[in-house]
Amino acid sequence: MPLSPDELERYARHIVLPEVGGAGQQRLKRARVLVVGAGGLGSPVLQYLAAAGVGTLGIVDDDRVSLSNLQRQVIHTTGSVGQSKLDSAKVSILSINPNVSVELHNLRLDAANAEALVGQYDIVADGTDNFATRFAVSDACASAGRALVHASVSRFDGQLTVLKPYETGPDGLPNPSYRDIFPEPPPDGLVPSCAETGVLGALTGVMGTLQAMEVIKLILGIGDPLIGRLLLYDALSARFDTIRYKARQ
């Protein structure tokens, strides 16, 4: 899958990096990434993956753009209010990079449909805001053998990790799964939503950009992905902490 002259110029700052180069940029072009949710986290994930030259971006969302979304969901504009988030996100992505193929999935992922969908992609980025979908996505990725980059936010705090429970770590033991962090979904109503507690808009930009970085590292096979590590960000104190976790025996 050769790069065109336009692509060579577009990605010139990538290609000069020894860790990327032309071969790495071609890997990005061949990659298929599914982004679950075109909201606060999904917006920067989609924007930076499109700009990086990820060849195919799938988007899952069944919502429409509302005015209250725009404080953090920066892939949408005031003119998008009332439109499908999928259609709005596609317009933005193609304005960033017309070389990207965008596949739209107007549905809500659940245990019944998740595995068939995630199996069509190489990597999944989860930007959802509810535990039911997070568990469905994580279980499907584990079953289908697909890497999952998970992020979540609340108020002024964010967390991020990479999940590949179908592989073993350097110690020969299985990598942990999402259920090793959260064994079961909490009861309905126990964890308040962002609509109830609020979230600082820029926080989703920080965490979504970090999420996109982990996806790119996985595609290129560089660096040390956050496997078995939970990155915690406290925006008010500008502090990052990392907690190691293991698979439950």
N, C-alpha and C positions, 0 to 999 in steps of 0.2 A: 504494500500500500504506500507508494511513493508520495512525498510531499510536493505540492505544486509550488511554483515560484512565489505565489502570494502567501502560501503557508510558511515557506522558508523565511520570508520577511516578517510575517506576523509573529512567529515564534522564535525570532532570532535570539532574544535574551534567554530563552530556555536552551536553545541548541548550543550556545557557547558554554553552558555549564557541563563539565565533564560527567557529572552524575546523570545528566539527561541526554544531551547530544541528539543527533538525528534519529538514532535507534530508539531512544526513549520517547521522543516526540511521536514516532510512529506507533509505539505501544499505546500512548495516550489516544491517538487517532483510532486505533482498533478497539479501544475499551468501550464497554457498555456498562453504564452506571444507572441504577435505579434510585431516585430520590423520592422518599415517601413524605409527602407534605410540601406544598409550595408556600409555606408561611414564613415565620420569623427566622428559623434556622435554614429551611430549604432555600430561601432567597439567596443568601450569600453562597451557599453550596452550589447552587445552579449557576450563579453568575461567574464564580471563579473556575468552576469546572469547564464551563463554556469558553471562557477566556483562555484557559490552559490548553484547549484543543481536544478535550475528550470527545470522541467521535459520535457516540450515541448517548443521549440522556433521556431516560424514561422518567416520567413524573406521575405520581399517584396523588390525586386530590379530588374531592367531590363537592368542594365549597365554592362560593362566589366571593369576590372582593368586596369588603365593606370599608367604610371610612375609618373605622377604628383599627383596621389592619395596618394602615399606612405608616403608623408611628414606628413600625419595626419590619414590616414585610416589604423591603425596598425594591423587590423585583417588580412590584405593581406601582401604578401611578394614580393620581386623582382621576384621570380619565378612564381608568380601569374599573372604577367602582360600579358594582352591579354585574360585571362580566364574570365568566368562569375563571377561576384562578389558573386553570390549565391554559386557556387561550391567552390570558394576559401574560403568563410566564413565557409561553412560547414566543410571543412577539418580542419580549425583552431579550430572550436568549439569542434569537436570530439577529437582532440589532447589534448584539455584542460580537457574534461570530456566525456568519451564514454558512460556515462549513459544518456546523453541528447538525446531526439528525435528532429531532425531538419526537419522542413517542409519548402519547398522552393516554392515561388510564383514568377515566372518570368513574371512580369507585372508591369504596372504603375497604381497606384491607382487613380481612378477618381470617380466622383459622381455616375456613373452607377454601379461600382463593389465594392465600398468600404464597404457598409453596410453588404453585404453577407459575405465578408471575415472577417471583424472585429468581426462579430457575432460568429465566430468559436473559439474565444479566450476570456480569462478572462480580460486581460489588454493589452493596446496598448502603445508602446513607439514610438513617432514620431521623427525621425531624418532627415526629409526631408529638402531640401534647396530651396523650392519654395512655394509661397503662394497658388497656385491652389491646390496642393496636401494637404497642411496643412488644408485648408478649407474642402476639401472632407473627410479627415480623421476625423477631429473634428466633422463635422456634422454627419458622420456615427456613431461615438462612442456615441454621444449624443442620437441619435435615437435608437441605439441598447442597450443602457444602459451599456456601457463599459467604465471603467476608462481610461483616456488618460494622459500619462505623456509626456508633450511637452517641447522640448528644441530647441534653435536656437543659432547660433553664427555668428559673423561678425568681421573681423579684430582682435581686442583684447577684444571684449565684448561678453558676453553670457547672456542668460535668460532662466528661467526654471519655469514651473508651473504644477499643477495637476488639471485636469478638470473632474468633476463629476456633470454636470448640471442636471442630471436626479434625483438627490437627494436634500434634503434640508439641510441647515446648522443648527448649534445650535440655531440660532435665529428664526428658522422656515421658513425662506425665501429660495427660490431656490438658489442653488449654481450657480455661474457665468459660462458662456460658453466661448469658444474661441472668439466668435463674440461679447462678451462684452468687450474684449480687442481690437479686430480688427473687426469692424462691417462688412466691405467689403474688398475683396482683393484690393490692390492698383493697379493702371493701369500698364499694362505691360511696363517694362523698367524704372519705377519710382524708384524702389529699386534695386540697382546694385547687381549682384551675387558675390559669393566668388571668382569666376574666374576673375572678374573685379577688385575687391577691395582687395583681398587676405584675408588670415586667418592664424593666428599663430597655428601651428599644435597642440601644447600642450594644447591650449585652448579647443579643442574638447575633449581631454582626461579629463580635469577637468569637463566640463559640461556633458559629456556622463557618467562619473562615478557617478556624482550627480543624473543623470537621473536613472541609475540602482539602486541607493540607494532608490529613491522614489518608484520604482517598487517593490522592496523587502519589503519596509514598508507596501505597500498596500496589498501584498500577506499575510504577517504575521499579519496584523492588529495592528501594533505597531506605536508609535510615532505620530507626527502631520504632515500629508502630506501637501504639498503646495497647498491646495485648497483655492481659493480666495486670494492667495498671489503670486506675481511675484518676483522671486529671480533674481537679477541683479548682474553680476560679471564683474568688471573692472580689467582685468589682469594686466594692466600697473601700477595701484596703489594698487593692491592686496586688493581690497575692495569689500565686499558683501553688497548689500542693498536689502531690501524687501519692495515692494509696495503692499498694500492691494487694492483689487478691488472687485466690487459687480456686481450682475446681473442688467442689465438696467431695469428700471420699465416701 
